[in-house]
Amino acid sequence: MFLKEERAVAVEWLPGLVHALEATSLIELERGASTQLATLFKTVGRPGLSVAEELGGAGISAVNLAQLHTWVGAHCPSLAVMMTMHHHTIAGMMAASRFFPDSQGLLSVVARDNLLVASGFAEGRAHANILESILSVEKTAAGYVVNGSKKPCTMTHHFDAITFGVNYVDPEGKTHIGIGMGLAGDPNIQRKKFWSVPHLQAADSHEVIFNNLLVPEPMMYFSKAVDNQLDESQKDTGEHLFAIWFQLLASASYLGMASALASRALSSSKGSQDDRAMLLIDLQGATMAVRGLAVSIDQNRFLRADLARAQATRFAVQEAINRISTRAFEILGGMAFMSSEEVAYLLVATRVLAFHPTSRLASVPFLCEQLS
């Protein structure tokens, strides 16, 4: 069975979700309402999977979470994107708890109440650092007033809470890196249609606008670590945590989409043995690359060099995904393209990984510095 190990992990952690996704075709899920996927995620998707057990979560390992994302990506790409944005935020905050200790209360509530958390970070801007903020933040007696927007923002209409990066400059000119949070029902959080293409539309990725959003002090989490107290290799670790987790889960999710296309090609009995072997080689190589990155996360490796390795892994997996999807598409042939909407859909969906930060072009100097 294709993705046998990944399915076993999914059954172990999310049996209800496995049953629901296997009972419905991929294209039905992708063409359906985003509400259906958000409800599945909230009710049988265990939003607290990556929260530590001592905070009421499941404490899943990075290796298992990546395998789970690959399986979901193969069956429902839009849900895999939803889960990526939620889990990289929650897992990142969990890993960064020594930098943002005040965030543990939020993590406990996520696990207890199965909250869906949208990411207002920079995953949708190809040349941005993930915690880079384009939001304006003003300190007042009542808290922090936030203005700006995030687009695209997955789960626009379905999140219970949204987190976002802030770079607050105090009156003395000192910049404070922080994470802010807003609640779905706040009237100062507005939503505007943005996503106009049919692919991955069920992920509900539109624009979220913060219009004088007041964030009380207890909902603004500033880093307790000061970079000048850390050695060179440890600087910016609080930001690297989120970026590394994102590279893992995004790579795993899109690899699942490519795996679905490859599975269709391999079961079609078309193509030469060489073509089929190359598909399997790329799939196995990408799978092992993702697993290696997950193992390093489970070993709490989040320094600058680890970020470089995570980015390099993502780009290697991205190239493998492109080869896999193109080769599978060619093996399946024109008749499959004309008769199966899923084939063309998956081909386009796999390419979206390239739009997530950081871009390869923006990463070149950093990668050469760290990996040479």
C-alpha positions in Angstrom: 0.0 0.0 0.0 1.3 3.4 -0.9 2.2 5.6 2.1 1.7 2.6 4.3 3.8 3.9 7.2 2.3 7.3 7.0 -1.2 5.9 7.1 -0.4 3.8 10.1 0.7 7.0 11.9 -2.4 8.8 10.9 -4.6 5.9 12.1 -2.7 5.9 15.4 -3.2 9.6 16.1 -6.3 10.6 14.1 -8.5 7.6 13.3 -11.6 9.7 12.9 -9.9 11.9 10.3 -8.6 9.0 8.4 -12.1 7.5 8.2 -13.5 10.8 7.0 -10.9 11.5 4.3 -10.9 8.0 2.9 -14.7 8.1 2.6 -14.6 11.1 0.3 -12.7 11.7 -3.0 -9.9 14.3 -3.0 -11.6 16.5 -5.6 -14.9 16.5 -3.6 -13.0 17.7 -0.5 -11.1 20.3 -2.4 -14.2 21.6 -4.2 -16.3 21.6 -1.1 -16.8 24.4 1.4 -13.9 25.3 3.7 -16.3 24.9 6.6 -16.3 21.2 6.1 -12.5 20.9 6.4 -12.3 23.3 9.4 -14.9 21.3 11.2 -13.1 18.1 10.5 -9.8 19.6 11.8 -11.5 20.9 15.0 -13.6 17.8 15.8 -11.4 14.9 14.8 -8.0 16.5 13.8 -6.8 17.2 17.4 -5.5 20.8 17.2 -3.5 20.1 20.4 -1.4 17.4 18.8 1.9 19.4 19.0 1.2 20.8 22.5 3.3 19.1 25.2 1.5 16.5 27.4 2.2 18.5 30.6 0.1 21.3 29.0 -2.7 19.0 28.1 -1.7 18.2 24.6 -0.7 15.0 22.8 3.1 15.7 22.6 3.4 14.2 19.1 7.0 13.9 17.8 8.1 15.9 14.8 8.7 12.7 12.9 5.2 11.5 13.4 3.7 14.9 12.7 5.5 15.2 9.4 4.3 11.7 8.4 0.8 12.7 9.3 1.0 15.8 7.2 2.3 13.8 4.2 -0.7 11.4 4.5 -3.2 14.2 4.8 -1.5 16.1 1.9 -2.1 13.0 -0.3 -5.8 12.9 0.5 -6.8 16.6 1.0 -4.2 19.2 0.1 -6.3 22.1 1.4 -6.6 20.5 4.9 -2.9 19.8 4.9 -2.3 23.5 4.3 -4.7 24.4 7.1 -2.8 22.0 9.4 0.6 23.4 8.4 -0.3 26.9 9.3 -1.8 25.9 12.6 0.8 23.3 13.7 3.9 25.2 12.7 2.5 28.1 14.9 1.7 25.9 17.9 4.8 23.7 17.6 6.9 26.8 17.1 5.4 28.4 20.2 5.9 25.2 22.1 9.6 25.0 21.1 10.1 28.7 21.8 8.5 28.6 25.3 11.8 29.6 26.9 11.9 32.7 24.8 8.1 33.4 25.2 7.2 31.7 28.5 4.0 33.7 28.9 2.5 31.8 25.8 2.1 28.5 27.7 -1.4 29.6 28.9 -2.5 29.9 25.3 -1.1 26.5 24.4 -3.0 24.9 27.2 -6.2 26.4 26.1 -5.6 25.3 22.5 -5.2 21.7 23.7 -8.1 21.9 26.1 -10.7 23.5 23.8 -9.4 22.3 20.4 -8.9 25.8 19.2 -7.9 26.5 15.6 -5.0 29.1 15.4 -4.3 31.0 12.2 -0.9 32.2 11.5 -0.4 35.9 10.8 3.3 35.4 10.2 5.0 35.8 6.8 4.5 32.3 5.3 2.8 33.8 2.3 5.5 36.3 1.3 8.2 34.6 -0.6 11.1 37.0 0.3 10.2 37.5 4.0 11.6 36.1 7.3 8.7 34.2 8.9 8.4 36.5 12.0 9.0 39.6 10.0 6.2 42.0 10.7 4.6 44.6 8.4 2.1 45.5 11.2 2.2 48.8 13.0 2.2 48.6 16.8 1.5 51.4 19.2 1.7 51.1 23.0 -1.2 52.6 24.9 -2.4 52.5 28.5 -4.8 49.7 27.6 -2.4 47.6 25.7 -1.0 47.5 22.2 -2.9 48.9 19.2 -2.2 46.9 16.0 -2.9 47.9 12.4 -2.2 46.2 9.1 -3.1 43.0 7.3 -2.1 39.5 6.5 -2.8 38.0 3.1 -3.2 35.2 2.3 -4.2 34.0 5.8 -5.3 30.4 5.9 -8.5 29.7 7.8 -9.6 33.3 7.4 -13.2 32.6 8.4 -12.6 29.7 10.7 -9.8 30.4 13.2 -10.6 30.8 16.9 -7.5 32.8 17.5 -4.8 34.4 15.2 -1.2 35.0 16.1 1.1 37.4 14.4 4.7 38.7 14.7 5.3 42.2 16.0 8.4 44.3 16.0 7.6 46.9 18.6 10.0 49.9 18.9 9.8 51.4 22.3 10.3 55.2 23.1 14.0 54.6 23.6 14.3 53.2 20.1 14.8 49.6 21.1 13.1 46.9 19.0 11.2 44.1 20.8 10.4 40.9 18.9 7.0 39.6 20.0 4.0 37.5 19.2 0.5 39.0 19.4 -2.8 37.3 19.5 -6.3 38.3 18.4 -9.6 36.5 18.9 -12.0 35.6 16.0 -14.9 37.6 17.4 -13.1 40.9 17.8 -14.9 43.5 15.7 -11.5 45.1 14.9 -10.5 42.0 12.9 -12.0 42.2 9.5 -11.9 39.8 6.5 -11.7 40.4 2.8 -11.8 38.0 -0.1 -8.3 37.5 -1.7 -7.8 33.9 -3.0 -9.2 33.8 -6.5 -7.8 30.6 -8.0 -9.6 27.2 -7.7 -6.6 25.4 -6.4 -6.4 25.0 -2.6 -9.4 27.3 -2.2 -10.8 25.1 0.5 -8.0 26.2 2.8 -9.9 29.5 3.1 -6.8 31.8 2.5 -8.0 35.3 2.2 -7.0 38.7 3.8 -7.3 39.4 7.5 -7.2 43.1 8.4 -6.3 44.5 11.8 -8.1 47.8 12.2 -7.0 49.4 15.5 -7.0 45.9 17.1 -6.4 46.3 20.8 -4.2 43.6 22.2 -4.1 43.5 26.0 -0.8 43.0 27.7 -1.5 39.4 28.6 -2.1 38.6 24.9 1.2 40.1 23.7 4.2 37.8 24.2 7.6 39.4 24.0 10.8 37.4 23.9 12.5 37.2 27.3 15.9 36.6 25.7 18.1 39.4 24.5 20.4 38.7 21.6 23.4 40.4 23.2 23.1 37.8 26.0 23.4 35.0 23.5 26.5 33.8 21.6 26.6 34.2 17.8 25.3 30.8 17.0 22.2 31.3 19.3 21.1 34.7 18.0 17.6 34.8 16.6 16.8 31.3 17.8 13.3 32.4 18.9 12.6 33.2 15.2 14.4 30.2 13.8 12.2 27.8 15.7 9.1 28.9 13.7 10.9 28.9 10.4 12.3 25.5 10.9 9.0 24.0 11.9 7.4 25.6 8.9 9.9 24.2 6.4 9.3 20.8 7.8 5.5 20.8 7.8 5.2 22.6 4.4 7.6 20.2 2.8 5.8 17.2 4.3 2.4 18.4 3.2 3.4 19.2 -0.4 5.3 15.9 -0.6 2.0 14.2 0.2 0.4 16.0 -2.8 3.2 14.8 -5.1 2.9 11.3 -3.6 -0.8 11.2 -4.5 0.1 12.0 -8.1 2.9 9.4 -8.1 0.6 6.8 -6.7 -1.8 7.3 -9.6 1.0 7.0 -12.1 2.5 3.9 -10.5 -0.9 2.1 -10.3 -1.7 2.9 -14.0 0.8 0.4 -15.3 2.0 3.0 -17.8 5.5 4.3 -18.5 8.8 2.6 -18.7 10.4 0.7 -15.8 13.1 3.5 -15.8 10.4 6.2 -15.4 8.8 4.3 -12.6 12.1 3.7 -10.8 13.0 7.4 -11.0 9.6 8.3 -9.4 10.3 5.9 -6.6 13.9 7.2 -6.1 12.8 10.8 -5.9 9.9 9.9 -3.5 12.2 7.9 -1.2 14.9 10.6 -1.3 12.5 13.3 -0.4 10.8 11.3 2.3 14.1 10.6 4.0 15.2 14.2 3.7 11.9 15.3 5.5 12.5 12.6 8.1 16.0 13.7 8.7 14.8 17.3 9.3 12.1 16.0 11.7 14.7 14.0 13.7 16.8 17.2 14.1 13.8 19.0 15.4 13.1 16.2 17.9 16.7 16.7 19.0 15.9 20.4 19.6 18.3 21.7 17.0 17.3 25.3 16.2 20.5 27.3 15.7 21.4 29.3 12.7 23.2 26.4 11.0 20.1 24.3 11.7 17.9 26.9 9.9 20.2 26.7 6.9 20.0 22.9 6.9 16.2 23.2 7.1 16.0 25.6 4.2 18.3 23.5 2.1 16.2 20.4 2.9 13.0 22.3 1.9 14.6 23.4 -1.5 15.8 19.8 -2.2 12.4 18.4 -1.4 10.8 21.2 -3.5 12.9 20.2 -6.5 12.1 16.5 -6.0 8.4 17.3 -5.8 8.6 19.2 -9.1 10.3 16.2 -10.7 7.9 13.7 -9.2 4.8 15.6 -10.3 6.1 16.3 -13.8 7.2 12.7 -14.4 3.9 11.3 -13.0 1.9 13.6 -15.2 3.9 12.5 -18.2 3.4 8.8 -17.3 -0.3 9.2 -16.9 -0.7 11.0 -20.2 -3.2 13.2 -21.9 -6.2 11.0 -21.5 -5.8 11.0 -17.7 -5.5 14.8 -17.8 -8.7 15.1 -19.8 -10.6 12.5 -17.8 -9.5 13.1 -14.3 -9.8 16.5 -12.7 -7.6 15.3 -9.8 -4.5 14.8 -12.0 -4.4 18.4 -13.2 -5.4 19.7 -9.8 -2.5 17.9 -8.0 0.0 19.0 -10.6 -0.8 22.7 -9.9 -1.2 22.3 -6.2 2.3 20.8 -5.8 3.9 23.9 -7.3 2.5 26.2 -4.6 5.3 25.2 -2.2 7.6 27.5 -4.2 5.5 30.6 -3.1 6.2 30.1 0.6 9.1 31.8 2.3 11.8 32.0 2.2 12.5 32.1 -1.5 15.6 30.3 -2.9 16.9 33.6 -4.3 16.6 35.4 -0.9 18.2 32.4 0.9 21.3 32.2 -1.3 23.7 34.4 0.7 22.6 32.8 4.0 22.9 29.3 2.7 26.4 29.9 1.2 27.5 31.5 4.5 26.3 28.7 6.7 26.8 25.6 4.6 30.1 26.3 2.8 
